[in-house]
C-alpha cells in the first residue's frame, strides 16, 4: 500500500510499492510462488530509494527534516531510555508544551533530556505550538539544566524547531532575553552537554538549547540561521526563491561539518528516519554513548575550556592578506 504522506521526489517509488503490494496480495490469495519476483522488486525499490536520498538538494532535505512522521524528541527518548520521568514548569507560572524535559536512564547512567516537541497532527501541533517554544519554554529548559548541573547529570538536548515563537506575547515576556540567558548560562555548566539536530534547527530557537560540547546532526536534518523562506523574502522579496536560499545558506550536515559548526553527521536509513525510526534510534543512542564516554573523561575545567574554545573558533575567515580574523575578536 502506498504511504499516506509522500514527498514530491518520492513519487517515482509509488508504482513500485503498488506492484510489491499487489504481488503480496497474490501470494496470500493463491499458492503461486512469487518470492523471487517479490525479492527483485524489493531490491529495485531499495536501490532507487537509496539513489534518490543520496542526491537530495538542500531544499529537499528541508522537506525530509519537516516530515510529519519523522521521529520526535519523545520518540527517541522512548526508544532508548529504560526509564523516563518528565519534569514540568519554569517555576514562574508557565509549562510550555513545545519544549519538554526530564530525567532518563540510558543504560546505567542517569541523564537530563531536553528537546523541542512537535505534534503528529493539527490538533497536537496546536497544543505543542508547532515546536516553537515561548520564553517560558527556554526558562524551563534552563531550570532543568541547572538541576542537572547541581546533581552531576549529563545533558542531552534534541533540536527540532522552525524557530522560537515570535508572537507579540512572547516578545512582551522577553523571548530574546530568555534565549540570550540560556546561551550565557550553558557555557558555565560543569557537566557534559550533547545537542543533536533531529529535524529542523531554526534560528535562535535552536540555539537556546544548542550551546553544547558536541553538536550532532542527522544526515537529512537542517540547521540554519533563518528559514530559507524567510531568507528569500528578505533578500529577494520572493519566498518562491527558497530553494536558492537553502543552497546559499549552507544548512546541510556536510556543509556544516566542513565549516566546523557540527561535530558529527549521523547516517539515516534510505528513505530518512521516518522510514526506519528504530534504526535511527539505534544510531543516535550509539553516538550519544560514544561522545558521552569521551566527555566524561574530562575534568570540569577542561570541559568548560574546550566548550569556550569550540565556539570562539567558529566564524573565522581569511582577509585579503590571508591572515585569519575571528568575528567578534
C-alpha positions in Angstrom: 0.0 0.0 0.0 1.3 3.4 -0.9 2.4 5.6 2.0 -0.1 8.2 3.2 2.4 11.1 3.2 4.6 11.3 0.2 7.2 13.9 -0.7 7.3 15.1 -4.3 10.7 13.4 -5.1 9.4 10.1 -3.7 6.7 9.7 -6.3 8.8 7.5 -8.6 8.7 4.9 -5.9 4.9 4.8 -5.7 4.4 2.5 -8.7 7.0 0.0 -7.4 5.4 0.0 -4.0 2.0 -0.7 -5.6 3.4 -3.6 -7.6 5.0 -5.1 -4.5 1.8 -4.9 -2.6 -0.2 -6.5 -5.4 2.3 -9.4 -5.6 2.0 -9.9 -1.8 -1.8 -10.0 -2.1 -1.5 -12.6 -4.9 0.8 -14.7 -2.7 -1.8 -14.5 0.1 -4.7 -15.5 -2.1 -3.0 -18.3 -4.0 -0.4 -20.9 -3.8 1.8 -19.4 -6.5 5.4 -18.9 -5.5 6.3 -15.3 -6.2 9.2 -15.0 -3.7 11.8 -14.4 -6.5 9.8 -11.7 -8.2 9.0 -10.1 -4.9 12.7 -10.1 -4.0 13.7 -8.5 -7.3 11.1 -5.7 -6.9 12.0 -5.0 -3.3 15.7 -4.9 -4.2 14.9 -2.5 -7.0 12.8 -0.2 -4.8 15.5 -0.2 -2.1 18.1 0.8 -4.7 16.0 3.5 -6.2 15.2 4.9 -2.7 18.8 5.0 -1.8 19.7 6.8 -5.1 17.0 9.4 -4.5 18.0 10.1 -1.0 21.7 10.3 -1.8 21.1 13.1 -4.3 18.8 15.3 -2.3 19.2 19.1 -2.7 19.2 21.3 0.4 15.6 22.3 -0.4 14.6 18.6 -0.5 16.4 17.9 2.8 14.2 20.5 4.4 11.2 18.6 3.3 12.6 15.4 4.9 13.5 17.3 8.1 9.9 18.6 8.3 8.3 15.2 7.6 5.4 14.8 10.0 6.3 11.1 10.6 10.0 11.9 11.4 10.9 10.7 14.9 10.5 13.4 17.5 12.2 14.1 20.8 9.7 11.9 22.7 10.0 9.1 20.2 13.8 9.0 20.7 13.5 9.2 24.4 11.1 6.3 24.5 13.4 4.3 22.1 16.5 4.3 24.2 15.6 5.3 27.8 14.9 2.4 30.1 13.2 4.9 32.5 11.9 8.5 31.8 10.3 11.0 34.2 9.1 14.2 32.6 9.6 17.4 34.7 7.3 20.4 34.2 7.2 24.1 34.6 9.7 27.0 34.7 8.7 27.9 38.3 7.4 31.2 37.0 3.8 30.2 36.1 4.5 28.5 32.7 4.8 25.0 31.4 5.5 25.3 27.7 4.5 22.1 25.9 6.7 22.9 22.9 9.8 22.3 24.9 9.9 19.2 27.1 12.4 17.8 29.5 13.1 15.3 32.2 15.4 12.7 33.8 16.0 9.5 31.9 18.1 6.4 32.3 20.3 5.3 29.4 21.9 2.0 30.3 23.0 2.6 33.9 23.6 6.3 33.6 21.1 9.0 34.6 20.9 11.9 32.2 18.8 15.1 31.7 17.0 15.1 28.4 15.6 18.3 26.9 14.1 19.0 23.5 11.6 20.7 21.3 8.5 18.6 20.6 6.3 18.9 17.5 2.9 17.2 17.0 1.8 14.4 14.6 -1.4 16.1 13.5 -3.0 19.5 13.5 -4.6 19.2 17.0 -1.3 18.0 18.6 0.7 20.6 16.7 -1.6 23.4 18.0 -1.1 22.0 21.6 2.7 21.9 21.0 2.7 25.3 19.2 4.4 23.5 16.2 7.6 23.0 18.2 8.1 26.8 18.7 8.9 27.5 22.3 7.9 30.6 24.3 10.1 32.3 26.8 8.6 30.0 29.5 9.9 27.1 27.5 13.5 28.3 27.5 13.3 29.2 31.1 12.1 25.7 31.9 15.0 24.3 29.9 17.4 26.4 31.9 15.8 25.3 35.2 16.3 21.7 34.2 19.9 22.3 33.1 20.7 24.0 36.4 19.1 20.9 38.1 21.4 18.6 36.0 24.4 20.8 36.9 23.7 20.6 40.6 23.2 16.8 40.6 26.0 16.0 38.1 23.7 14.7 35.3 25.0 14.9 31.7 22.6 16.9 29.5 21.3 15.7 26.1 19.3 18.1 24.1 17.2 17.4 20.9 16.8 20.3 18.4 13.7 20.3 16.2 12.0 23.6 15.7 11.4 26.2 12.9 12.4 28.8 15.5 11.3 30.4 18.7 7.7 31.6 18.9 7.7 35.2 17.6 4.2 36.2 18.7 3.5 39.6 20.5 3.0 38.0 23.9 6.3 36.1 23.6 8.1 39.3 22.8 6.4 41.1 25.7 7.5 38.2 28.0 11.2 38.5 26.9 11.8 36.0 24.2 15.1 37.4 23.2 16.3 37.8 26.8 15.3 34.2 27.7 17.3 32.8 24.8 20.3 35.1 25.5 20.4 34.0 29.1 20.4 30.3 28.1 23.3 31.0 25.7 25.3 32.6 28.5 24.4 30.1 31.2 25.1 27.0 29.1 28.8 28.0 28.9 29.2 27.7 32.6 27.7 24.3 33.0 30.0 21.8 34.7 28.5 18.7 33.1 28.8 17.4 29.5 26.2 18.8 27.1 25.5 17.0 23.8 23.0 18.5 21.3 21.5 16.7 18.4 19.6 18.3 15.5 17.0 15.6 14.8 14.9 17.6 12.4 14.7 21.3 11.7 17.1 23.5 13.7 15.9 27.1 13.1 17.5 30.3 14.3 17.7 31.4 18.0 15.0 28.9 18.8 17.6 26.1 18.2 20.5 27.9 19.8 18.5 28.3 23.0 19.3 24.7 23.8 22.2 24.3 21.4 25.4 25.5 23.2 27.0 22.1 23.6 30.3 20.4 23.9 29.3 18.2 20.9 26.7 19.1 18.3 25.5 16.1 16.3 23.2 16.2 13.3 21.2 13.6 11.3 22.0 13.3 7.7 18.8 14.8 6.4 18.3 17.4 9.2 19.0 21.1 8.6 20.5 23.8 10.9 20.0 27.4 9.8 20.2 31.0 11.0 16.8 31.6 9.3 14.4 29.5 7.3 15.0 29.6 3.5 11.5 31.1 3.0 12.3 34.0 5.4 15.8 34.5 3.8 14.3 34.6 0.3 11.6 37.1 1.4 14.3 39.3 2.9 16.8 39.2 0.1 14.6 38.9 -3.0 11.2 39.8 -1.7 10.1 36.5 -3.1 9.5 33.4 -0.9 9.5 31.3 -4.1 13.2 31.6 -4.2 13.5 29.5 -1.1 15.4 26.7 -2.9 18.1 29.1 -4.0 18.3 30.5 -0.4 18.5 26.9 1.0 21.6 26.2 -1.2 23.3 29.5 -0.3 22.7 29.2 3.5 24.8 26.0 3.8 22.3 24.3 6.1 23.0 20.6 5.4 25.2 18.3 7.5 28.2 18.0 5.1 28.3 21.8 4.7 28.2 22.4 8.4 30.7 19.7 9.2 33.2 21.3 6.8 32.6 24.7 8.4 33.2 23.2 11.9 29.7 24.0 13.2 28.7 20.4 13.8 31.0 17.6 15.2 29.4 14.6 13.5 26.7 13.8 10.9 24.7 10.7 11.7 23.7 8.5 8.8 20.0 7.9 8.2 18.3 4.8 6.7 17.5 5.0 3.0 14.2 7.0 2.9 15.0 9.0 6.0 14.5 8.4 9.7 10.7 8.2 9.2 11.3 5.1 7.1 13.0 3.1 9.8 12.7 5.0 13.1 14.0 2.2 15.3 17.2 2.0 13.3 17.6 5.8 13.6 17.2 5.4 17.4 20.0 2.8 17.5 22.3 5.1 15.5 21.6 8.0 17.8 22.0 6.1 21.0 25.4 4.7 19.9 26.6 8.2 19.0 25.4 9.7 22.3 27.0 7.0 24.4 30.3 7.3 22.5 30.5 11.0 22.8 29.4 11.0 26.4 32.1 8.5 27.2 34.7 10.8 25.8 33.4 13.9 27.5 33.1 12.2 30.9 36.9 11.7 30.9 37.4 15.4 31.1 37.6 17.5 34.3 35.1 20.3 34.8 37.7 22.9 33.9 38.8 21.0 30.8 35.2 20.7 29.7 34.3 24.3 30.0 37.6 25.5 28.4 37.0 23.2 25.4 33.4 24.4 25.1 34.6 28.0 25.1 37.3 27.4 22.5 34.9 25.4 20.3 32.6 28.4 19.9 35.3 31.0 19.8 36.8 29.2 16.8 33.6 29.4 14.7 33.2 32.2 12.1 36.9 32.6 11.3 37.6 33.9 7.8 40.7 34.9 5.8 41.1 38.6 4.8 42.7 39.7 1.5 46.2 39.3 3.0 45.4 35.7 4.0 45.6 36.5 7.7 42.9 34.9 9.9 40.3 37.1 11.5 37.9 36.0 14.2 34.4 37.5 14.1 34.0 39.4 17.4 37.7 39.3 18.2 
